[in-house]
Amino acid sequence: MDDFVEPLGPRILIRKDENRHQTRGGIVLPDQAEIPTITGRVVEISLEIQNDEDFPVAKYDKVLFHPKNAIPVDLESNNVLFVVPIDDVVAVFRRSKSPKLTDGEIDEDVSDFSEFDDSDEL
C-alpha cells in the first residue's frame, strides 16, 4: 500500500520545482547565487478547495506560491512536497486559449474600443 497525503481545510499539496542553477540565457550560477524556486505542481487538493468555485486550482496545475507558510512533508527522500494554504497560492500558470494573431489581423472580440474612448476627459 502506498502512502499519500490528503490536505485538510483550505490547503493544497504541491511538489516544488527544482531550484534553478542556470539562467534562461545559459549563465551557470554558483551555489550561493541559486535562484529560489517557489513554483510547483499541484499534487492533491483538499475537498474544501475542490468544492469551492472561488479557487480555480486543480490537480496538476503549475502554481506560484509564497513559501513562508508552506509545511514540508517528509514523505519522499528529496523532500519536495509541501502543504500550502490556498491563500498563499498567488498565481496559476495557464496557456492561452485563443490562437495567436498574425500581423494585420484584428481580434473580433476587441475591435470596438468605443467604451475606452477617454477624449471627453481632456
C-alpha positions as CSV (number, residue, x, y, z in Angstrom):
1,M,0.0,0.0,0.0
2,D,1.4,3.4,-1.0
3,D,1.4,6.3,1.5
4,F,-0.3,9.6,0.4
5,V,-1.0,12.9,1.9
6,E,-4.5,14.4,1.8
7,P,-4.6,18.1,2.7
8,L,-7.3,19.2,5.0
9,G,-9.1,22.6,5.2
10,P,-8.2,25.3,2.7
11,R,-4.9,23.7,1.6
12,I,-3.2,22.0,-1.3
13,L,-0.3,19.7,-1.7
14,I,2.4,21.0,-4.1
15,R,5.5,19.3,-5.5
16,K,8.0,22.1,-5.6
17,D,10.0,22.6,-8.8
18,E,13.8,22.3,-8.6
19,N,15.9,25.4,-7.8
20,R,17.5,26.9,-10.9
21,H,21.3,26.6,-11.3
22,Q,21.3,28.3,-14.6
23,T,19.6,31.4,-16.1
24,R,17.4,31.2,-19.2
25,G,20.2,32.8,-21.1
26,G,22.5,29.9,-20.2
27,I,24.6,31.5,-17.5
28,V,25.6,28.9,-14.8
29,L,25.1,30.3,-11.3
30,P,27.3,29.4,-8.3
31,D,25.5,27.5,-5.5
32,Q,25.3,30.7,-3.3
33,A,23.5,32.6,-6.0
34,E,20.9,29.9,-6.7
35,I,17.6,31.4,-7.7
36,P,15.0,30.3,-5.1
37,T,12.1,28.5,-6.7
38,I,8.5,29.0,-5.5
39,T,6.7,27.2,-8.3
40,G,5.4,23.7,-8.4
41,R,2.7,21.3,-9.5
42,V,-0.4,20.6,-7.5
43,V,-0.4,17.0,-6.4
44,E,-3.5,17.0,-4.3
45,I,-6.2,19.4,-3.3
46,S,-8.5,19.3,-0.2
47,L,-12.2,18.6,-0.6
48,E,-12.9,22.1,0.6
49,I,-10.9,23.6,-2.2
50,Q,-12.2,21.1,-4.8
51,N,-15.8,22.1,-3.9
52,D,-15.2,25.8,-3.8
53,E,-15.6,27.6,-7.2
54,D,-13.7,30.7,-5.8
55,F,-10.4,28.8,-6.1
56,P,-9.7,27.8,-9.8
57,V,-6.9,25.4,-8.8
58,A,-6.9,21.8,-9.9
59,K,-4.6,18.8,-9.7
60,Y,-1.5,19.1,-12.0
61,D,-1.8,22.9,-12.3
62,K,1.5,24.7,-12.2
63,V,1.3,27.4,-9.5
64,L,3.4,30.2,-8.0
65,F,3.2,30.2,-4.2
66,H,4.5,32.1,-1.2
67,P,6.8,29.7,0.7
68,K,6.5,31.4,4.2
69,N,3.6,29.2,5.4
70,A,4.4,26.1,3.4
71,I,4.8,23.0,5.5
72,P,7.3,20.5,4.3
73,V,6.1,16.9,4.1
74,D,8.7,14.2,4.8
75,L,7.3,11.5,2.6
76,E,9.8,11.4,-0.2
77,S,13.6,11.3,0.1
78,N,14.2,14.5,-1.7
79,N,11.6,16.4,0.4
80,V,9.9,18.5,-2.3
81,L,6.3,18.1,-1.1
82,F,4.7,21.0,0.7
83,V,1.2,21.5,2.2
84,V,0.4,25.1,1.3
85,P,-2.6,27.2,2.4
86,I,-4.6,28.2,-0.6
87,D,-4.2,31.9,0.4
88,D,-0.5,31.6,-0.3
89,V,-1.0,30.5,-3.9
90,V,-0.6,33.8,-5.8
91,A,-0.9,32.6,-9.4
92,V,-1.8,29.7,-11.6
93,F,0.0,29.3,-14.9
94,R,-2.4,29.0,-17.8
95,R,-2.0,28.6,-21.6
96,S,-3.7,31.0,-23.9
97,K,-6.9,29.5,-25.3
98,S,-7.2,31.9,-28.3
99,P,-4.9,31.4,-31.2
100,K,-2.1,34.0,-31.7
101,L,-2.9,36.7,-34.3
102,T,-0.6,37.4,-37.1
103,D,0.3,41.0,-38.0
104,G,-2.6,42.9,-39.5
105,E,-5.3,40.6,-38.1
106,I,-7.9,42.1,-35.7
107,D,-9.4,40.1,-32.9
108,E,-13.2,40.3,-33.4
109,D,-13.8,40.5,-29.6
110,V,-11.8,43.7,-29.1
111,S,-12.4,45.6,-32.4
112,D,-14.8,48.0,-30.7
113,F,-12.9,50.4,-28.5
114,S,-15.7,52.9,-28.0
115,E,-16.1,52.1,-24.3
116,F,-12.4,53.0,-23.8
117,D,-12.7,56.4,-25.5
118,D,-11.4,59.0,-23.0
119,S,-11.4,62.0,-25.3
120,D,-14.1,63.6,-23.2
121,E,-11.8,63.8,-20.2
122,L,-9.3,66.1,-22.0
